[in-house]
């Protein structure tokens, strides 16, 4: 069974490390016991599908969807961090490997895709808060063994 919570936690850790900015899970991130200063990201699981293992293969597959929302003080700052998020999730090395691994015990994240990019919403700029949201799909398989 693919435990989504483990994938979510690993994705949150990777985003924090790769962007250099805090990433909260469904809420404002906390750093050293205090609310994080802007900019930061917030990760929201959006559902997905899980396929049971076929007879000849004990590995299960899942397509997990996540929204990453950037929260910043200015539109340029939101766009900058949005670029870092896309690079963190979709960037590859010269050898074609993912530049930033999503490490989950017993699970292999073998494909990633951007599903939607809602762009920067400057609606809250007057209050000093600008957001940007994008949704990504992760294709994962459990480390089952053949029959």
KOLNUPA-468081 format. One record per residue (C-alpha): residue in one letter; x, y, z. Coordinates in steps of 0.02 Angstrom, whole numbers, plus 50000, padded with zeros to 5 digits. Each point is the difference from the previous one (the first is absolute). Layout:
BEGIN
aXYZ/...
This chain:
BEGIN
x500005000050000/x500625017349957/x499875011350153/x499605017249933/x500515008350164/x501794993949976/x500065006749822/x499285016750058/x501305001550139/x501424995849880/x499375012749873/x499885013450135/x501804996550055/x500635000449820/x499125016649962/x500735008150156/x501764994149958/x499935003649814/x499225017450010/x500885005450159/x498325006350066/x498834992350130/x498554989249942/x498474997650109/x498784985549988/x498295007649973/x500465015450101/x501315013350032/x501684992050038/x500765002350172/x501875002950018/x500794998950173/x498285000950080/x499495015949907/x498995003149841/x501145000549849/x500365016749921/x499535002449816/x500304992149877/x499564981950033/x499014985749922/x498514989950059/x499714982149941/x498234993449978/x499624981949952/x498635000249867/x499534981749984/x500494987649867/x499764982149949/x500754983750062/x500064984149896/x500144983150083/x501404988549950/x499674988149854/x500234981350024/x501774999049933/x500645015450091/x499775004550183/x500425018449971/x498565012250018/x499935016049900/x499275017050043/x499805016949921/x500055012750142/x499535018249969/x500685014550102/x499755018749997/x501475010950049/x499485017750047/x501325013550010/x499675014150123/x501065015649978/x500025018650034/x500165005549817/x499554993149828/x501834998749946/x500404990450159/x498554988049969/x500564997249821/x501804996950056/x499474986950129/x498784992149876/x501474997649881/x500984991650141/x498544988250036/x499854995049816/x501884997149989/x499974989950163/x498634988649936/x500384998849814/x501865003749984/x501164986449936/x501864996950002/x501054998549841/x499824981150019/x498095001549995/x499704996150184/x498895010750110/x501065014250071/x499114998750168/x499554982750062/x498404996950097/x500614986650120/x498644988450066/x500384983150077/x499184986249898/x499375012049865/x500775005649836/x499485016849928/x500284996349817/x499115014249909/x499495017950035/x498915011949903/x499325017550013/x498114999449986/x499575018450018/x500835016650033/x498785013250061/x501345013549996/x500215014550119/x498465007450084/x500425017950053/x498275002550078/x500705001750176/x501505011049952/x499235014850090/x500084990050162/x501764993749962/x499524982249949/x500134993149824/x499694981849956/x500354988149858/x499394982149984/x500494985149894/x499454981950000/x501144985249970/x499734981449976/x501194986950069/x499974982549929/x500604987750130/x500204981250020/x500234989650155/x501514988750014/x499054983749986/x500824984049942/x499484989349854/x498964984450029/
